[in-house]
Amino acid sequence: MTITTIQKVIKIGSSRGVTLPARDLRALGIRDGDEVRLTVEQVKPIKQTNKPSLRQDYDDFKKQYGETLKNLADR
């Protein structure tokens, strides 16, 4: 059984660490002293903006002017 959770890194003395939620430990039957395997992946929040992405801008431009630019290039 695998549980995926997102936890914040906290300061523990001069080190950093994460806590494991008690409900997840119970669900897995993990007790103090048990060994576990961890896979760590940084989660970067996606910034929401009202601005379209560069790719979307390019696609819109190409849709509107693509044929005109091709005709100019072929002259």
C-alpha positions in Angstrom: 0.0 0.0 0.0 1.3 3.5 -0.9 0.1 6.8 0.4 0.9 10.1 -1.4 0.9 13.3 0.7 2.2 16.8 0.4 4.0 18.1 3.4 5.9 21.3 4.1 9.6 21.2 5.0 10.1 22.4 8.6 13.2 23.4 10.5 14.4 20.9 13.1 17.5 22.3 14.9 19.9 23.1 12.1 18.4 20.4 9.8 15.1 20.3 7.8 12.5 17.6 7.9 8.9 16.6 7.2 6.3 15.0 9.4 4.2 12.0 8.5 0.5 12.3 9.3 -0.6 10.0 12.0 -3.6 8.8 9.9 -1.2 7.7 7.2 1.1 5.9 9.6 -1.9 4.1 11.1 -3.2 3.1 7.7 0.2 1.6 6.8 0.7 0.1 10.2 4.0 1.9 10.7 5.3 2.2 14.2 8.3 3.9 15.8 11.5 2.2 14.7 10.1 0.8 11.5 12.0 1.5 8.3 10.3 3.2 5.4 11.2 4.0 1.8 10.8 7.7 0.8 10.7 9.2 -2.6 11.1 13.0 -2.5 9.8 15.3 -5.3 9.6 19.1 -5.0 6.1 20.4 -5.5 6.1 23.9 -7.1 2.9 25.8 -6.9 1.5 26.8 -10.3 1.0 30.6 -10.4 -2.4 31.5 -11.7 -2.5 34.5 -13.9 -5.1 36.0 -16.3 -2.4 36.3 -18.9 -2.3 33.7 -21.7 0.9 31.7 -21.9 3.6 32.5 -24.5 2.7 29.3 -26.3 -1.0 30.4 -26.5 0.1 33.9 -27.7 2.2 32.2 -30.5 -0.6 29.9 -31.5 -3.1 32.8 -31.7 -0.6 34.9 -33.7 0.1 32.0 -36.1 -3.6 31.4 -36.5 -4.3 35.0 -37.4 -1.2 35.9 -39.5 0.4 32.5 -40.5 -1.0 32.5 -44.0 -0.1 36.1 -44.6 3.5 35.6 -43.4 3.8 32.5 -45.6 2.6 34.4 -48.6 5.1 37.2 -47.9 7.9 34.6 -47.6 7.0 33.0 -50.9 7.2 36.3 -52.8 
